[in-house]
């Protein structure tokens, strides 16, 4: 999963790939969040969107890979009650 930011108009894009294994492509997804240029939001939302899509496709067990160590630490660590994205982080967990 990955993201990018565009200045005009202000919005962030996210995307990801769902694979059954390293060679079989299942789904490619992308989207954007208008009115923001927060890369952390895009990274977290890409993870959330990918997990939601995998669950909707009926996969109960899966691995999620991200290049954002900050996101991984937020998801695997204790809940930071006053973090700006605490609800999204809880939904991912």
Secondary structure, DSSP 8 states (H G I E B T S, - for coil): -EEEEETTTTEEEEEEEEESSSS-EEEEEEEEEET---HHHHHHHHHHHHHHHHHHTT-SS-----S-HHHHHHHHS---TT-TTHHHHHHH-
